Amino acid sequence: EVAYSQSTGQKEQLSRCLQRGIRRVQDLCKVLQLPRVFEETAVSYFQRAVQHSAFHLVSLEKKELLGGCCVFVTCRQHNWPVTMGTICSLLYAKQELFASVYLSLQKELELSVPALSLADLVKTHLNSFRLFQHTDDVPAPFVEDKEKVVARTMQMVELASETWLVTGRHPVPIVTAAAFLSWQSLQPGARLSCTLGRFCKLAGVDLPPPAHLRLKEFLEILLRMASQLAWLRVFKLDKKTVVKHIGDLLQHRIFLLKNAFCQEDGEEQGAEAPSEGSPSSPPAAGGVAQEKGGKRQREGGPRPLLPPCLINPRKRLRTAAPSPSDSAITGDEPISDSEIEQYLRGPEEIRAFSKAKAW
């Protein structure tokens, strides 16, 4: 027999942890119906990660997520549109924990991961909809041509990207809201009464909780654009009737966006330039933008094209007012540097003080 220290390691068996992880990666690739090349790449990434010292002492829960992260990295590298939420739902994992393991894997293995293509995600997400073929569960007026829905949803997603609705958001709720509006606009007469929840139920997809908020933001943008079209001003459009004119709004969206929203750059320069003879300094740029944006919104004029988090900022918690006992002077308060400098004497003052003391 050859001692282990003198062996070449060629007959060494894989550990049970590594075997279970490889099977988990292979099963996940089969569920997602990924090509064979993707599976081999994900397995090689998993083997590298398990051998890396950074993942030796992590918890068992993170080790189980490591295989899913390797599959996710492989899909992103091959531009395969799979979201992090999809992997988490298959692994029954928390997205925050999955994201931390994914970032650690990307850092430790020095993997290059390109950004997710939103256009590919739209096509993949709509492929799972059941509204494109006649079935017993879907009424005939609700069945629509797949190519038409995909094309208009792509235009709606581009509009969302141009109006700051995509930045920092999960993509699936935005795609779901865009697909719902696109589907309604193709035959509005029979579909305006259908709600977003019923639409997702008929399509056989889950309704993401933020989709209602994204739908509301979409409709606000469309109403502002509709107010700039001359032949639509005679109608009193609301959030339901504006859906009928989405085709016209998307056709002229560059012109309508330019007129519906003011250019904030020029106004910021005007706000930064103080008037002559004014002793007071101008307010902060963010305060000016929010104050002017809110004023224009109340007056019905064009507001700045800003992200929703700046237009409707979250309320900050107010600090509690100090009690009379806290504001009382005790003599133990800290002394500032400027106050200490008032008591320090310079060389001339010391000489004058010594002469006065001699008297």
Residue pairs with C-beta under 8 A, 6 or more apart in sequence:
14 22
17 50
17 63
18 47
18 50
21 46
21 50
21 63
21 64
21 66
21 67
22 43
22 46
22 47
22 67
24 64
24 67
24 68
25 39
25 42
25 43
25 46
25 67
25 70
25 71
26 39
26 43
28 42
28 67
28 68
28 71
28 87
28 90
28 91
29 38
29 39
29 42
29 71
31 90
32 71
32 75
32 82
32 86
32 90
34 71
34 74
34 75
34 80
37 78
38 71
38 74
38 75
38 78
38 80
41 74
41 77
42 67
42 70
42 71
42 73
42 74
43 70
45 70
45 73
45 74
45 105
45 109
45 111
46 66
46 67
46 70
48 109
49 55
49 66
49 70
49 105
49 108
49 109
50 63
50 66
52 108
52 109
54 104
54 108
55 62
55 63
55 66
55 104
55 108
58 101
61 97
62 97
62 100
62 101
64 91
65 91
65 93
65 97
65 98
65 101
66 101
66 105
68 87
68 88
68 90
68 91
68 93
68 98
69 87
69 98
69 101
69 102
69 105
70 105
71 87
72 82
72 84
72 87
72 102
73 102
73 105
73 106
73 111
73 113
74 80
75 81
75 82
76 82
76 113
76 114
76 116
77 111
77 112
77 113
77 114
79 114
79 117
79 120
80 120
81 116
81 117
81 120
81 121
81 123
81 124
81 125
82 124
83 116
83 121
83 170
83 171
83 172
84 95
84 98
84 99
84 102
85 95
85 170
85 172
87 93
87 98
88 94
88 95
88 98
91 98
105 111
106 113
116 171
118 157
118 161
118 166
118 171
118 175
119 154
119 157
121 171
121 172
121 175
122 150
122 153
122 154
122 157
122 175
122 178
122 179
123 150
125 172
125 175
125 176
125 179
125 205
126 146
126 149
126 150
126 153
126 175
126 179
128 203
128 204
128 205
129 146
129 149
129 179
129 203
129 204
129 205
130 137
130 138
130 202
130 203
130 204
131 138
131 142
131 143
131 144
131 149
131 183
131 202
131 203
132 143
132 144
132 145
132 146
132 149
133 143
134 140
134 143
137 202
138 202
141 187
141 190
141 191
142 190
142 191
142 194
142 202
144 183
144 186
144 187
148 186
149 179
149 182
149 183
149 186
152 182
152 185
152 186
152 246
152 247
152 250
153 175
153 178
153 179
153 182
155 182
155 250
155 253
156 178
156 179
156 181
156 182
156 218
156 246
156 250
157 166
157 174
157 175
157 178
159 218
159 221
159 250
159 253
160 166
160 174
160 178
160 214
160 218
162 253
162 257
163 221
163 257
163 305
164 305
164 306
164 307
164 308
165 174
165 214
165 217
165 218
165 221
165 308
166 174
167 307
168 307
168 309
169 210
169 214
170 208
170 210
172 208
173 208
173 209
173 210
173 211
173 213
173 214
174 214
176 196
176 200
176 205
176 207
176 208
176 211
176 214
177 196
177 211
177 214
177 215
177 218
178 218
180 196
180 199
180 200
180 211
180 215
181 215
181 218
181 219
181 222
181 243
181 246
182 246
183 191
183 199
184 191
184 192
184 194
184 243
185 243
185 244
185 246
185 247
188 243
188 244
192 240
192 243
192 244
194 202
196 207
196 211
196 212
196 215
197 207
200 206
200 207
200 211
201 207
217 308
219 239
219 242
222 242
222 243
222 246
222 249
223 237
223 238
223 239
223 242
224 260
224 261
224 302
225 249
225 253
225 256
225 257
225 260
226 232
226 237
226 242
226 245
226 249
227 233
227 260
228 255
228 256
228 259
228 260
229 245
229 248
229 249
229 252
229 256
232 245
232 248
235 241
237 245
242 249
249 256
257 305
259 302
260 302
261 302
261 303
261 304
261 305
262 296
262 301
262 302
262 303
262 304
262 305
264 289
264 304
264 305
264 306
267 292
267 304
268 285
268 288
268 289
271 282
271 283
271 285
271 288
271 292
272 282
272 285
274 281
274 282
282 288
283 291
286 310
289 304
289 306
289 310
290 310
290 311
290 313
292 304
293 303
293 304
293 306
293 310
293 311
296 302
296 303
296 304
297 303
297 311
303 311
345 353
